Amino acid sequence: LAPAFPDSTRFVRIVGNVLGPPLPEWALDRAVHERLQRHDGPLLLLASDLSETSLQTALQRHRLTVTAGACDPVDSNLFDGETRPQLCELRRLPPAPTTDTASPSTQ
């Protein structure tokens, strides 16, 4: 499907057989995360099953979520008889709250 997109489009994989949940975070996961954080344009997701646990975990790991109502099926003869993938807009979630481990000051 990638050749159907404009040449300027970049792809990163957040779930697969060598990265993403349920695997621990490897260097490749961190490189993907850094690339996603540096990108300042729109983010899109291409996926067949949006409810898949590993996908949802990966999106949370990268502080991303699918924008409600912003998915469209991808027409392709590659998926004849299979669930067609969807192209969905993503939005960034606010940063996770940090926990302050400093001890309270004594007076």
C-alpha positions in Angstrom: 0.0 0.0 0.0 2.9 2.4 0.7 3.6 3.1 -3.0 0.1 4.6 -3.3 1.0 7.4 -0.9 2.9 10.6 -1.9 6.7 10.3 -2.0 6.9 12.6 1.0 4.9 10.2 3.2 7.0 8.5 5.9 5.9 5.2 7.6 6.9 3.8 11.0 5.7 0.5 12.4 4.6 0.6 16.0 3.5 -3.1 16.4 5.1 -6.1 14.7 7.0 -9.3 15.2 10.1 -7.6 16.4 8.8 -4.5 18.2 5.9 -3.2 20.1 3.7 -4.9 22.7 3.8 -7.5 24.2 7.6 -7.2 23.8 9.6 -4.9 26.1 10.7 -1.6 24.7 13.8 -2.2 22.5 16.1 0.4 20.9 13.9 0.2 17.7 10.8 1.1 19.8 12.6 4.1 21.3 13.7 5.2 17.8 10.1 5.0 16.6 8.9 6.9 19.6 11.5 9.7 19.0 10.5 9.9 15.3 6.9 10.2 16.3 7.6 12.9 18.9 9.7 14.9 16.4 7.1 14.9 13.7 5.0 18.0 13.7 2.6 17.2 10.9 -0.5 15.0 10.8 -0.2 11.4 12.0 -2.2 8.6 10.4 -2.7 5.0 11.3 -3.1 2.1 8.8 -4.5 -0.9 10.6 -6.9 -3.8 10.0 -8.1 -4.3 13.6 -8.3 -1.1 15.7 -9.4 -3.1 18.8 -6.3 -5.3 18.8 -4.8 -5.2 22.3 -1.2 -4.9 21.1 -2.1 -2.0 18.9 -4.0 -0.2 21.7 -1.0 -0.7 24.0 1.4 0.6 21.4 -0.7 3.7 20.8 -0.8 4.3 24.6 3.0 3.8 24.8 3.4 6.5 22.2 0.7 8.8 23.8 -1.5 8.6 20.7 -5.2 7.8 20.1 -7.4 7.4 17.1 -9.6 10.4 16.4 -13.2 9.4 16.8 -15.0 9.2 13.5 -11.9 9.8 11.5 -11.3 6.4 9.8 -11.9 5.4 6.2 -11.5 1.9 4.7 -8.7 1.5 2.3 -9.8 0.0 -1.1 -7.3 -2.5 -2.4 -7.5 -5.9 -4.1 -4.7 -7.1 -1.7 -7.4 -7.8 0.9 -10.0 -9.8 -1.1 -12.1 -11.7 1.4 -10.2 -10.2 4.4 -10.9 -7.3 6.7 -9.9 -4.2 4.9 -7.4 -1.9 6.6 -8.5 1.5 7.7 -6.7 4.8 7.5 -7.3 6.8 10.6 -6.3 10.2 11.9 -4.4 10.1 15.2 -4.1 12.7 17.8 -1.5 13.2 20.5 -2.5 12.6 24.1 -1.2 15.0 26.8 2.0 13.9 28.5 1.6 11.3 31.2 1.6 12.9 34.7 5.0 12.6 36.4 5.3 11.5 39.9 7.4 13.7 42.2 9.4 11.4 44.4 11.0 14.2 46.4 10.2 14.0 50.0 8.1 16.8 51.5 10.2 19.5 53.1 10.3 19.6 56.9 10.0 22.8 58.8 
